[in-house]
C-alpha cells in the first residue's frame, strides 16, 4: 500500500499540487478526528480515509469528541450534528474555546437551515448525509489550505511547548545555582533585615552581607540593568569578589574598586550595576558609605531622616584609572540609628503606586516605629501590584553582631601548637595592606580559623596600637581633640606612614592552650618607647577611658589574659579559640 | 519613540521623542550606527521630547558614547529637563557626558 502511494505521489502532485485527498491515495498524511455516534459511519470513514494513508481517531459523542481533541491534536475534525450526551454544535462551540482555527466539517442529515447556519458559524463547512465519499474528499480538498495552515500552527505550538519546557528546566537549574551562590552570612535580624523581591523567576537585584575578620559589617545592595536572567547574570561576578575580600578584611573602597574592575571586564558596554554599599565598625559607630546610581541611602537618627544621595557612577562603567570613584564617605552612627537601603524598583514603584494612598516613602518611614520600618514598608508595598525587581535592607545600629558563620561552611581545625613569627621592617609596616597580609598568612597556615572574628578584633586593636602609638608616635588624644579629630588623626597617620624609615614590629601567633582550653597566643613587640601600662589597670580616670581605654577594654573583655612587658611595648594576649 | 536626525555642518543632532526605554533598543542602535558613520566630530542627543527614560536608555547612551569615542567623536546630552534630568543626575552621568 505504502509503495503504491509513493509511486503515485509524483503523478498526483503534478496534476493537482494542493490536492491531498485525490480520489485514490493521499499525498499528505493527515490526522483526522471523526466524531459520530453511528458506528457504521465511523467504521466506513476509518477504512476509507485510513486506506488512503491518513490517521483516523474517533469519538462516539460530542463530549468524548472534546476529550479526544485535547489528547490527540488532530489537524481536521469531521463532526456529526445529532448525537447523544452532547450534540455536534455544542461540542464544536467548546472546541472553539480551545482552538479558534482547527478546521471543522459538519456531517449532517438535518436540513434545518437554522442548524446549518449555526454549524457554519462554528465550523468551516458541512456535508449532508448520507455521506458520498467523493463529495467528502472534494470538501476536504477545498479546505486543504486551511488544514495546512492549521498544521503549521500545531507544529509551532509543539515547538513552543518544547522550548518552554526546556526553558523551565534550564531556569530551574540556573535559579538553584544563583540562590545557592547568594546564600551566605546571615546576621541576626535585630541588626540587619533585608529582602529581595524578584519580578520574575530571577532577580536583577541582590543584597550581600559579610563580616570582616575584625567584626566590621559590609553590606552591598546592587541592581543590574534590566530584568530576568541577563540581569541576574550581570550580578554574578560581584558575589565571590565581595565575600572573598570581606573575609580578608579589605576596606570597602578596595572591594568596590575590584568589583567595578571585574564588571567592566565581563559586561557588554551599556550594561552596568547600580549599587549602595556600607561598611560599619560597631566599636566606633563609624560607617563608610558609597552610593552609585541608586536612590539615596537613608539615615534615620532620632526623628530626623536624611538622605545620602548618589554621588557616583554605577559599577562596571568607569575604567580602572579612576580611583576617585570609589572614595567612600564616613558617617558617625549613634545607637538607635537606622540605615535604610532601597533599590530603584522599590522607590519608583512606591512613587507610582503607593504614594497616593500612603504618602512618600520618607513620610511613611518617619511615621513607623523604628524597629518596624522593614516589616511595615514591605507589608504596604506588597499590597500594590509591582512590576520591577525590588530590594530593601534596614540596618539597626545596636550592639555588636554575635558570631556569623555561613550556613554549611566548613571550619578548618587549627594545627595544634603551630606558630608563625614575623619580623616586620619599616618598609613593610608602611604598606596599607600589611595587617591583612599577616592575618591572611596566619589563616592560610591554619593557625587561626577564618571565621574567628574575636581573634581578628584583638589582633586589629593590638596591631594598630603598636603601629600608631609605638612606631608612629601618634597620640590618641588627637582623635578626640576636636570635632573632626578623627580625620586629623587619619591624615597624620597617613603622612607619618608615608615617610616612615625606621621602626620594627615582631608579631607572633600561635595555636595553643590557656588553662586547658584551646586558645590563640598573640604577642606583639614594637620598637617604640612603650607606655605606662599601670594606667590601664586603674582605668577610672576619664582621660584614660577617652584615649587608650576604648580599644584596650575591648581587648581585655575578649581575651583570657593580656599582659604587658618591657616598657609597655611588648604585649601578649591569649584569645579563646572557637570550638 | 520617534527619532529625528538633524545634520548641520559641525554638529549632528539626534532628536528623541516619547519613551526612551528597553523597547527602543533596536531602533536607537540602528540610528546611532548610521549617524556615527556620517556625523562630524560632534554629536548631540536632544532629549527635550523624552518624557520617560529608564536604565536601559542609560545603557544605550553609554554604548553610543563608547562607539563615538572609538571614532574620535564626542557626544553631548542637551535639553535634559525634569524627570529625565533627575535620572541622569542619580546615575551621575555628568561625569561621562556634557549635560545641559
Interface residues (C-beta under 8 A of the other chain):
Chain A: X225 X226 X269 X270 X271 X272 X274 X292 X293 X294 X295 X309 X310 X311 X312 X313 X314 X317 X318 X344
Chain B: X22 X55 X56 X58 X59 X60 X62 X63 X66 X90 X91 X92 X93 X95 X96
